[in-house]
Amino acid sequence: MSESSKLDWVAKTEERIKQLESLDLKDRLACYVALWTIVDAIGNSVAGWRSWLVRPGLMADFNEEELKDFCVSLREMAIRFLRFDIKATEKLKVPPSPSTRESEQRYWA
């Protein structure tokens, strides 16, 4: 990643953080739109990490201590997010499924 593209990404991401911090949750529709915005931000970040992880040469830029710190931090975030995800999933009201295949799906349409 060139220095200028890295700086562009950082600037865009800082702007996105400001956008997330200023989300107005005034009603159900605003919350729904905010959730899309939040999940999109998380998804984009995760996609970036995946693109790094498939390139071991790029990951060589980080020393062992940095990698351990990344692992600890991301593990804590993942566990917290997955616990949140379980709580949200348990609140879903799921209609009975006509087929076994559909009932095995985690998310319902």
N, C-alpha and C positions, 0 to 999 in steps of 0.2 A: 504494500500500500504506500503510495507516494505521500510525502509530507503534506502536500496541499489537499489531497483527497482525505487524509486522516483529519486534518483541521476542518474541512468541510463537514465530514461526518460528525465530528464533535460538536460543531456549531449547530448543525441541524438537530442533533440529539438534545442538546441543551435547550433549544427552542421547543422541542417536543415535551421535555420535562416541564417547562413553563406552561405549556398548553394543558398537560395533565393536572398540574397543580391548580389551574384556574377553572377546571371543569365545574359548571354550575349544575348541581343535582336538584333542581327546583321541583321536578315532577317525575313521574314514571317514564315518560318519553325521554326526558333529558338523561335519566339514569341509563336507559337502554342505549342511547347514542354514546354516552360516556363509556359504557362497558365495551362497545365496539372499538372505541378509540384506545382504551387501555389494553385490551387483548391484542389489538393490532400492534401496539408499541412493543408489548412483550414478545409477540411472534416475530417481529422484525429483528429484535435483539437476539432471540434464540437462533434464528436463521443465520445471523452473522457469526455467532459462536460455532454453529455447525460447519459453516464454510471455513472457519479457522481449523477446526478439529480434523477435517479431512485432508489437511495439508500439514503433515508433521514437520516439514521444513520451516513453516511459518511459526509453529508452536515452539520451535527451538530458540526463538527470540526471548522466551521466558525462562528464567532459571528455576531450579527445583523449588526453592522457597516461594516464588511467585505462583507456581503451579499449585503448590499445596494450599496457599492462601485462596486462590481461585476455587479450588475444590471445596474447602471449608465453607467459604461464603456462598457459593452456588448450592451446595448441599443443604445449608440452612434455609435458603430461599425456596428450594424445591420442596423440602419437607413442609414448610409453612404453607406453600401454595397447594400442595397435594392434600393437606389437612383441610384447608379452605374448600378445595374442590369436592372432597368427600361430604362436607357439611351441605354445600349447595346441591349436590346430586341427591342427597337424602331428602331434600325438601321438594324435589320434583314429584308431581302427581302424574304417575304413569298409567295410561289406560291399558287394559289387558290386550296383549298382542295376539293376533290371529295365527301367527306361526312361531315356531321355536327359534328360527333364525333371527327374527326381529326382536324377540324377547332377550336375546343374548347381547344385543347392542347396548352400549353404555349410554348413548345419547339418543333421544327420540325426536322425531320431527312431528 
